[in-house]
Amino acid sequence: MDDSNTIRERALTASAEELSAMVHHPDGEVLRAILQNPAFNEAHLLLLLERKDLSGEILEEVARRRFLLKNYRIKRAIVFHSQVPRLVCLRLLRDLYLMDLVQFTLSVSAKAELKIKAEEQLLARLPQLPLGQKVTLARRGPGRLAATLLAEGHPRILEVVLDNPYLNEGHLLKALSHEKLPEAVIVAVARHRRWSVFYNVRIAIVRHPRSPLAVVLGFLPHITLGDLRELVAPGLLADSLRNYLQAEIARRLAPPSSKPIPESPSQT
């Protein structure tokens, strides 16, 4: 039986057919030898990158061979590998296509730090994207990206972004914290079947300087007395709106009506 040294030596000169079997060898030194074989090609490498047990060292070795990275499928396979070294991944993220970046941000196996970096790549590309691609991202992109697109307020984006499954309350509240948010965004959130029932979202809408009065008045009966008292503190809201909040507070504190309860009609 050949020892490891013999196998490594054979890996350097093996045929293309033999290499297809050798990419499954457990010895990292054998895999390094395979990479040096002139017959080793992109098909072999893609087969190698399918191995979930591939070490970060081998992935780093592959990434050093820049001529191999001319193939986009190889570059993508390295980025999406669960053992990809951090620096290798950061370098290659910049080259991913738009929807592959989106898929990476939603990957279960990707590290949180790398997913954040991928989101930042997406955010950096937003200004150059056509509306059609923005609509796609609003529908299927990560929550942080969806909230950024929501804040743009484009009607076609508003049609889909609030139904994005990755958009959460925190993302939405951050969007609602922007003072220059278009009024159309506030109205869309206030009317949305899901988001309009979130208490903190209602508070954010009541506090927003661009919220239409009709929307605010519709939410006032659902705001707790304690929060109403906090909201009427000087400087938080416009004086005209504070008057409505004070009226709501007074209404709740007013004693019950003293009108007599009508008697039941007598039975004949």
C-alpha positions as a Markdown table, in Angstrom:
| # | Residue | x | y | z |
|---|---|---|---|---|
| 1 | Met | 0.0 | 0.0 | 0.0 |
| 2 | Asp | 1.4 | 3.4 | -1.0 |
| 3 | Asp | 2.3 | 5.7 | 1.9 |
| 4 | Ser | 1.4 | 9.4 | 2.0 |
| 5 | Asn | 4.7 | 10.6 | 0.4 |
| 6 | Thr | 4.1 | 8.3 | -2.6 |
| 7 | Ile | 0.6 | 9.5 | -3.0 |
| 8 | Arg | 1.7 | 13.1 | -2.8 |
| 9 | Glu | 4.3 | 12.5 | -5.5 |
| 10 | Arg | 1.7 | 10.8 | -7.7 |
| 11 | Ala | -0.6 | 13.7 | -7.2 |
| 12 | Leu | 1.9 | 16.0 | -8.9 |
| 13 | Thr | 1.8 | 14.0 | -12.2 |
| 14 | Ala | -1.6 | 12.3 | -12.1 |
| 15 | Ser | -3.9 | 12.3 | -15.1 |
| 16 | Ala | -7.0 | 14.4 | -15.2 |
| 17 | Glu | -9.1 | 11.3 | -14.6 |
| 18 | Glu | -7.0 | 10.3 | -11.5 |
| 19 | Leu | -7.3 | 13.8 | -10.1 |
| 20 | Ser | -11.1 | 13.6 | -10.1 |
| 21 | Ala | -10.7 | 10.8 | -7.5 |
| 22 | Met | -7.8 | 12.4 | -5.6 |
| 23 | Val | -9.7 | 15.6 | -4.8 |
| 24 | His | -11.5 | 13.5 | -2.1 |
| 25 | His | -8.2 | 12.5 | -0.4 |
| 26 | Pro | -8.2 | 13.5 | 3.3 |
| 27 | Asp | -4.5 | 14.5 | 3.4 |
| 28 | Gly | -4.1 | 18.3 | 3.0 |
| 29 | Glu | -0.6 | 17.8 | 1.6 |
| 30 | Val | -2.0 | 15.6 | -1.2 |
| 31 | Leu | -4.5 | 18.3 | -2.0 |
| 32 | Arg | -1.8 | 20.9 | -2.1 |
| 33 | Ala | 0.1 | 18.7 | -4.5 |
| 34 | Ile | -3.0 | 18.3 | -6.7 |
| 35 | Leu | -3.2 | 22.1 | -7.0 |
| 36 | Gln | 0.3 | 22.1 | -8.5 |
| 37 | Asn | -0.5 | 19.4 | -11.1 |
| 38 | Pro | -0.6 | 20.9 | -14.7 |
| 39 | Ala | -3.6 | 18.7 | -15.4 |
| 40 | Phe | -5.6 | 20.2 | -12.5 |
| 41 | Asn | -8.4 | 22.3 | -14.1 |
| 42 | Glu | -11.5 | 24.3 | -13.1 |
| 43 | Ala | -13.7 | 21.2 | -13.1 |
| 44 | His | -11.4 | 19.5 | -10.6 |
| 45 | Leu | -11.4 | 22.6 | -8.4 |
| 46 | Leu | -15.2 | 23.0 | -8.4 |
| 47 | Leu | -15.4 | 19.4 | -7.3 |
| 48 | Leu | -12.9 | 20.0 | -4.6 |
| 49 | Leu | -14.8 | 23.1 | -3.4 |
| 50 | Glu | -17.9 | 21.0 | -2.9 |
| 51 | Arg | -16.2 | 19.3 | 0.0 |
| 52 | Lys | -17.7 | 20.6 | 3.3 |
| 53 | Asp | -14.7 | 19.3 | 5.2 |
| 54 | Leu | -12.2 | 21.3 | 3.2 |
| 55 | Ser | -9.9 | 23.3 | 5.5 |
| 56 | Gly | -9.5 | 27.0 | 5.5 |
| 57 | Glu | -5.8 | 26.5 | 4.7 |
| 58 | Ile | -6.7 | 24.8 | 1.4 |
| 59 | Leu | -9.2 | 27.5 | 0.6 |
| 60 | Glu | -6.5 | 30.1 | 1.2 |
| 61 | Glu | -4.1 | 28.1 | -1.0 |
| 62 | Val | -6.7 | 28.2 | -3.8 |
| 63 | Ala | -7.3 | 31.9 | -3.4 |
| 64 | Arg | -3.6 | 32.6 | -3.8 |
| 65 | Arg | -3.7 | 31.3 | -7.3 |
| 66 | Arg | -5.3 | 34.3 | -8.9 |
| 67 | Phe | -5.5 | 32.7 | -12.3 |
| 68 | Leu | -8.1 | 30.3 | -10.9 |
| 69 | Leu | -10.2 | 33.1 | -9.6 |
| 70 | Lys | -11.0 | 34.3 | -13.2 |
| 71 | Asn | -13.8 | 31.8 | -13.1 |
| 72 | Tyr | -16.7 | 33.4 | -11.3 |
| 73 | Arg | -18.2 | 30.0 | -10.2 |
| 74 | Ile | -14.9 | 29.3 | -8.4 |
| 75 | Lys | -14.9 | 32.7 | -6.7 |
| 76 | Arg | -18.5 | 32.2 | -5.6 |
| 77 | Ala | -17.9 | 28.7 | -4.3 |
| 78 | Ile | -15.0 | 30.0 | -2.2 |
| 79 | Val | -17.0 | 32.8 | -0.7 |
| 80 | Phe | -20.0 | 30.5 | 0.2 |
| 81 | His | -17.8 | 27.8 | 1.7 |
| 82 | Ser | -18.4 | 27.5 | 5.4 |
| 83 | Gln | -14.7 | 27.3 | 6.2 |
| 84 | Val | -13.6 | 30.3 | 4.1 |
| 85 | Pro | -11.0 | 32.4 | 5.8 |
| 86 | Arg | -12.2 | 35.9 | 6.8 |
| 87 | Leu | -9.7 | 37.9 | 4.8 |
| 88 | Val | -10.2 | 35.7 | 1.7 |
| 89 | Cys | -13.9 | 36.2 | 1.9 |
| 90 | Leu | -13.7 | 40.0 | 2.4 |
| 91 | Arg | -11.5 | 40.3 | -0.7 |
| 92 | Leu | -13.8 | 38.3 | -2.9 |
| 93 | Leu | -17.1 | 39.7 | -1.7 |
| 94 | Arg | -16.5 | 42.8 | -3.7 |
| 95 | Asp | -16.7 | 40.7 | -6.9 |
| 96 | Leu | -19.9 | 38.9 | -6.3 |
| 97 | Tyr | -22.9 | 39.6 | -8.4 |
| 98 | Leu | -25.8 | 41.5 | -6.9 |
| 99 | Met | -28.2 | 38.6 | -6.1 |
| 100 | Asp | -25.3 | 36.4 | -4.9 |
| 101 | Leu | -24.5 | 39.1 | -2.4 |
| 102 | Val | -28.1 | 39.1 | -1.3 |
| 103 | Gln | -28.0 | 35.3 | -1.0 |
| 104 | Phe | -24.8 | 35.5 | 1.1 |
| 105 | Thr | -26.4 | 38.0 | 3.5 |
| 106 | Leu | -29.3 | 35.6 | 4.1 |
| 107 | Ser | -27.0 | 32.5 | 4.4 |
| 108 | Val | -27.4 | 30.5 | 7.6 |
| 109 | Ser | -23.8 | 29.3 | 7.6 |
| 110 | Ala | -22.1 | 32.6 | 6.9 |
| 111 | Lys | -20.5 | 34.4 | 9.8 |
| 112 | Ala | -22.4 | 37.4 | 11.1 |
| 113 | Glu | -19.4 | 39.8 | 10.6 |
| 114 | Leu | -19.1 | 38.7 | 6.9 |
| 115 | Lys | -22.8 | 39.1 | 6.3 |
| 116 | Ile | -22.7 | 42.6 | 7.6 |
| 117 | Lys | -19.8 | 43.4 | 5.2 |
| 118 | Ala | -21.9 | 41.9 | 2.4 |
| 119 | Glu | -24.8 | 44.2 | 3.4 |
| 120 | Glu | -22.5 | 47.2 | 3.3 |
| 121 | Gln | -21.5 | 46.2 | -0.3 |
| 122 | Leu | -25.2 | 46.1 | -1.2 |
| 123 | Leu | -25.8 | 49.5 | 0.4 |
| 124 | Ala | -22.8 | 51.0 | -1.4 |
| 125 | Arg | -24.2 | 49.8 | -4.8 |
| 126 | Leu | -27.8 | 51.1 | -4.2 |
| 127 | Pro | -27.3 | 54.6 | -5.7 |
| 128 | Gln | -26.2 | 53.1 | -9.1 |
| 129 | Leu | -29.0 | 50.5 | -9.3 |
| 130 | Pro | -32.0 | 50.9 | -11.7 |
| 131 | Leu | -35.4 | 50.9 | -10.1 |
| 132 | Gly | -36.2 | 47.4 | -11.2 |
| 133 | Gln | -33.3 | 45.9 | -9.3 |
| 134 | Lys | -34.2 | 48.1 | -6.3 |
| 135 | Val | -37.8 | 46.6 | -6.3 |
| 136 | Thr | -36.3 | 43.1 | -6.4 |
| 137 | Leu | -34.1 | 43.9 | -3.4 |
| 138 | Ala | -37.0 | 45.5 | -1.6 |
| 139 | Arg | -38.9 | 42.3 | -2.0 |
| 140 | Arg | -36.2 | 39.7 | -1.3 |
| 141 | Gly | -33.2 | 41.6 | 0.3 |
| 142 | Pro | -32.0 | 41.6 | 3.9 |
| 143 | Gly | -33.9 | 43.7 | 6.4 |
| 144 | Arg | -31.3 | 46.4 | 6.8 |
| 145 | Leu | -31.3 | 46.9 | 3.0 |
| 146 | Ala | -35.1 | 46.8 | 2.8 |
| 147 | Ala | -35.4 | 49.6 | 5.4 |
| 148 | Thr | -33.0 | 51.8 | 3.5 |
| 149 | Leu | -35.0 | 51.3 | 0.3 |
| 150 | Leu | -38.2 | 52.0 | 2.3 |
| 151 | Ala | -36.9 | 55.4 | 3.3 |
| 152 | Glu | -36.5 | 56.3 | -0.4 |
| 153 | Gly | -40.3 | 56.3 | -0.6 |
| 154 | His | -40.7 | 55.3 | -4.3 |
| 155 | Pro | -44.3 | 54.1 | -4.9 |
| 156 | Arg | -43.2 | 50.8 | -6.6 |
| 157 | Ile | -40.9 | 50.1 | -3.7 |
| 158 | Leu | -43.6 | 50.8 | -1.1 |
| 159 | Glu | -45.8 | 48.3 | -2.8 |
| 160 | Val | -43.5 | 45.4 | -1.9 |
| 161 | Val | -41.0 | 46.4 | 0.8 |
| 162 | Leu | -43.3 | 46.3 | 3.8 |
| 163 | Asp | -44.1 | 42.7 | 3.0 |
| 164 | Asn | -40.4 | 41.7 | 3.0 |
| 165 | Pro | -40.0 | 38.7 | 5.3 |
| 166 | Tyr | -36.6 | 39.9 | 6.6 |
| 167 | Leu | -37.8 | 43.4 | 7.6 |
| 168 | Asn | -38.2 | 43.5 | 11.4 |
| 169 | Glu | -39.5 | 46.0 | 13.9 |
| 170 | Gly | -36.0 | 47.3 | 14.6 |
| 171 | His | -35.3 | 48.0 | 10.9 |
| 172 | Leu | -38.6 | 49.8 | 10.6 |
| 173 | Leu | -38.2 | 51.9 | 13.7 |
| 174 | Lys | -34.8 | 53.0 | 12.4 |
| 175 | Ala | -36.3 | 54.1 | 9.1 |
| 176 | Leu | -39.1 | 56.0 | 11.0 |
| 177 | Ser | -36.4 | 57.9 | 13.0 |
| 178 | His | -35.3 | 59.8 | 9.9 |
| 179 | Glu | -36.8 | 63.3 | 10.1 |
| 180 | Lys | -36.9 | 63.8 | 6.4 |
| 181 | Leu | -38.8 | 60.6 | 5.7 |
| 182 | Pro | -41.3 | 61.1 | 2.9 |
| 183 | Glu | -44.9 | 61.4 | 4.1 |
| 184 | Ala | -45.9 | 58.6 | 1.7 |
| 185 | Val | -43.7 | 56.2 | 3.7 |
| 186 | Ile | -45.4 | 57.1 | 7.0 |
| 187 | Val | -48.8 | 56.7 | 5.5 |
| 188 | Ala | -47.9 | 53.3 | 4.0 |
| 189 | Val | -46.6 | 52.0 | 7.3 |
| 190 | Ala | -49.7 | 53.3 | 9.2 |
| 191 | Arg | -52.0 | 51.5 | 6.8 |
| 192 | His | -50.1 | 48.3 | 6.6 |
| 193 | Arg | -52.0 | 45.3 | 8.1 |
| 194 | Arg | -48.9 | 44.0 | 9.9 |
| 195 | Trp | -46.9 | 47.0 | 11.0 |
| 196 | Ser | -49.8 | 49.3 | 11.9 |
| 197 | Val | -50.5 | 47.2 | 15.0 |
| 198 | Phe | -47.0 | 47.3 | 16.5 |
| 199 | Tyr | -47.2 | 49.7 | 19.5 |
| 200 | Asn | -43.7 | 51.1 | 19.1 |
| 201 | Val | -44.4 | 51.7 | 15.4 |
| 202 | Arg | -47.5 | 53.7 | 16.4 |
| 203 | Ile | -45.5 | 55.7 | 18.9 |
| 204 | Ala | -42.9 | 56.5 | 16.2 |
| 205 | Ile | -45.5 | 57.6 | 13.8 |
| 206 | Val | -47.2 | 59.9 | 16.4 |
| 207 | Arg | -43.8 | 61.4 | 17.1 |
| 208 | His | -42.7 | 61.9 | 13.5 |
| 209 | Pro | -42.9 | 65.6 | 12.4 |
| 210 | Arg | -44.2 | 64.6 | 8.9 |
| 211 | Ser | -47.0 | 62.3 | 10.1 |
| 212 | Pro | -50.4 | 63.5 | 8.7 |
| 213 | Leu | -52.7 | 64.7 | 11.4 |
| 214 | Ala | -55.4 | 62.2 | 10.4 |
| 215 | Val | -53.0 | 59.3 | 10.9 |
| 216 | Val | -51.9 | 60.6 | 14.3 |
| 217 | Leu | -55.4 | 61.1 | 15.5 |
| 218 | Gly | -56.3 | 57.6 | 14.5 |
| 219 | Phe | -53.6 | 56.2 | 16.7 |
| 220 | Leu | -54.1 | 58.4 | 19.8 |
| 221 | Pro | -56.8 | 56.2 | 21.3 |
| 222 | His | -54.4 | 53.3 | 21.3 |
| 223 | Ile | -51.5 | 55.1 | 23.1 |
| 224 | Thr | -51.3 | 54.6 | 26.8 |
| 225 | Leu | -52.0 | 57.5 | 29.2 |
| 226 | Gly | -48.4 | 57.3 | 30.5 |
| 227 | Asp | -47.0 | 57.7 | 27.0 |
| 228 | Leu | -49.4 | 60.5 | 26.1 |
| 229 | Arg | -48.2 | 62.4 | 29.1 |
| 230 | Glu | -44.6 | 61.9 | 28.0 |
| 231 | Leu | -45.3 | 63.0 | 24.5 |
| 232 | Val | -46.9 | 66.3 | 25.5 |
| 233 | Ala | -43.6 | 67.4 | 27.3 |
| 234 | Pro | -42.4 | 70.6 | 25.7 |
| 235 | Gly | -40.2 | 70.2 | 22.7 |
| 236 | Leu | -41.2 | 66.7 | 21.6 |
| 237 | Leu | -44.1 | 67.6 | 19.3 |
| 238 | Ala | -45.5 | 70.7 | 17.5 |
| 239 | Asp | -47.7 | 72.8 | 19.8 |
| 240 | Ser | -50.7 | 72.2 | 17.5 |
| 241 | Leu | -50.4 | 68.5 | 17.9 |
| 242 | Arg | -49.8 | 68.7 | 21.6 |
| 243 | Asn | -53.2 | 70.3 | 21.9 |
| 244 | Tyr | -54.8 | 67.2 | 20.5 |
| 245 | Leu | -52.8 | 64.9 | 22.9 |
| 246 | Gln | -53.8 | 67.1 | 25.8 |
| 247 | Ala | -57.4 | 66.8 | 24.7 |
| 248 | Glu | -57.1 | 63.0 | 24.6 |
| 249 | Ile | -55.6 | 63.0 | 28.1 |
| 250 | Ala | -58.4 | 65.2 | 29.4 |
| 251 | Arg | -61.0 | 62.9 | 27.8 |
| 252 | Arg | -59.6 | 59.9 | 29.6 |
| 253 | Leu | -59.4 | 61.6 | 32.9 |
| 254 | Ala | -62.9 | 63.1 | 32.8 |
| 255 | Pro | -65.3 | 61.5 | 35.3 |
| 256 | Pro | -67.9 | 59.2 | 33.9 |
| 257 | Ser | -71.1 | 60.8 | 32.6 |
| 258 | Ser | -73.7 | 61.6 | 35.3 |
| 259 | Lys | -76.6 | 61.1 | 33.0 |
| 260 | Pro | -79.4 | 59.0 | 34.7 |
| 261 | Ile | -79.7 | 55.5 | 33.3 |
| 262 | Pro | -83.0 | 55.2 | 31.5 |
| 263 | Glu | -85.5 | 52.8 | 33.1 |
| 264 | Ser | -86.5 | 49.7 | 31.2 |
| 265 | Pro | -89.9 | 50.0 | 29.6 |
| 266 | Ser | -92.7 | 48.6 | 31.8 |
| 267 | Gln | -94.2 | 45.3 | 30.7 |
| 268 | Thr | -97.8 | 45.3 | 29.9 |
